[in-house]
Amino acid sequence: MKVLTSTQYARYTILGCTIFGLFAAAVMAVAGHQAALAFLVIFGLLTALGIHDLTQRHHAVLRNYPIIGHIRFLLESIRPEIRQYLIESDNDELPFSREARSLVYQRAKGAEDKRPFGTSEKVYEAGYSWVTHSVAPKIITDTDFRIPIGGPECRQPYDASLYNISAMSFGALSGNAIAALNRGAKKGGFAHDTGEGGSAAITAKAAAT
Ligand SMILES: Cc1cc2nc3c(=O)[nH]c(=O)nc-3n(C[C@H](O)[C@H](O)[C@H](O)COP(=O)(O)O)c2cc1C
């Protein structure tokens, strides 16, 4: 028979205590103590849990650490809350950081939502990128940002605009908005992605104009 070391025995301390408590409660019951029943139930349930943990084969943690091993599962179940309330920094978490979320909560509650200028982000850290306004803007001669699609052999080469209207479906936008965007696209000679919403007569009408 395998003999356990003292450290290994230590794992069963809590189970040992509950068994001892159960015996003590039984002695109290025999002595006619009023609180005995409550202790019998508490220690009885804990002992049953410990024996179940010892004999089950699904979780090594519970087998090795009966009763007390449940703390691990308990902590795991509240891990997101612990992270959110105690550990998470303002800029952690994707897609919405704590900072962004709290702004949404504040606005939803009609609370003060103004932010001072400046940022709490580490903007000089490697990997942080941003677009800065120039105090001396460059003059760009070609403002027609286009890229040719199709070489000399292509029968229908196409000068695609780099700026286009991204998908916004009819339904998400009103018919008038779609028609206005579509007319703008025609004027500027760029593409208008109509999105995947309900196909609208208005889109067809707008496209025709
Ligand atoms: C009102 C509205 C409607 C949209 N409808 C669609 C759609 O039908 N299909 C689609 O793929 N994307 C749709 N989008 C997403 C946009 O095409 C685009 O990807 C998104 O707005 C991100 O670009 P932005 O950061 O320039 O706004 C919609 C966006 C908005 C604001």
PDBQT file of the ligand as one rigid body, heavy atoms in Angstrom, charges set to zero:
ROOT
HETATM    1  C1  LIG A 301     -25.946  53.392 -41.378  1.00  0.00    +0.000 C 
HETATM    2  C2  LIG A 301     -24.973  52.318 -41.761  1.00  0.00    +0.000 A 
HETATM    3  C3  LIG A 301     -25.387  51.252 -42.522  1.00  0.00    +0.000 A 
HETATM    4  C4  LIG A 301     -24.519  50.241 -42.880  1.00  0.00    +0.000 A 
HETATM    5  N1  LIG A 301     -24.948  49.202 -43.664  1.00  0.00    +0.000 NA
HETATM    6  C5  LIG A 301     -24.071  48.258 -44.052  1.00  0.00    +0.000 A 
HETATM    7  C6  LIG A 301     -24.490  47.205 -44.927  1.00  0.00    +0.000 A 
HETATM    8  O1  LIG A 301     -25.634  47.129 -45.339  1.00  0.00    +0.000 OA
HETATM    9  N2  LIG A 301     -23.578  46.271 -45.258  1.00  0.00    +0.000 N 
HETATM   10  C7  LIG A 301     -22.286  46.311 -44.835  1.00  0.00    +0.000 A 
HETATM   11  O2  LIG A 301     -21.501  45.418 -45.187  1.00  0.00    +0.000 OA
HETATM   12  N3  LIG A 301     -21.849  47.300 -44.024  1.00  0.00    +0.000 NA
HETATM   13  C8  LIG A 301     -22.719  48.280 -43.636  1.00  0.00    +0.000 A 
HETATM   14  N4  LIG A 301     -22.280  49.299 -42.822  1.00  0.00    +0.000 N 
HETATM   15  C9  LIG A 301     -20.863  49.320 -42.418  1.00  0.00    +0.000 C 
HETATM   16  C10 LIG A 301     -20.102  50.329 -43.279  1.00  0.00    +0.000 C 
HETATM   17  O3  LIG A 301     -20.046  49.896 -44.610  1.00  0.00    +0.000 OA
HETATM   18  C11 LIG A 301     -18.662  50.477 -42.786  1.00  0.00    +0.000 C 
HETATM   19  O4  LIG A 301     -17.979  49.261 -42.919  1.00  0.00    +0.000 OA
HETATM   20  C12 LIG A 301     -18.603  50.902 -41.360  1.00  0.00    +0.000 C 
HETATM   21  O5  LIG A 301     -19.432  52.022 -41.168  1.00  0.00    +0.000 OA
HETATM   22  C13 LIG A 301     -17.154  51.221 -40.921  1.00  0.00    +0.000 C 
HETATM   23  O6  LIG A 301     -16.653  52.298 -41.615  1.00  0.00    +0.000 OA
HETATM   24  P1  LIG A 301     -16.480  53.739 -40.924  1.00  0.00    +0.000 P 
HETATM   25  O7  LIG A 301     -15.527  53.510 -39.788  1.00  0.00    +0.000 OA
HETATM   26  O8  LIG A 301     -15.933  54.623 -42.006  1.00  0.00    +0.000 OA
HETATM   27  O9  LIG A 301     -17.862  54.167 -40.454  1.00  0.00    +0.000 OA
HETATM   28  C14 LIG A 301     -23.163  50.290 -42.452  1.00  0.00    +0.000 A 
HETATM   29  C15 LIG A 301     -22.746  51.379 -41.674  1.00  0.00    +0.000 A 
HETATM   30  C16 LIG A 301     -23.628  52.358 -41.324  1.00  0.00    +0.000 A 
HETATM   31  C17 LIG A 301     -23.132  53.512 -40.472  1.00  0.00    +0.000 C 
ENDROOT
TORSDOF 0
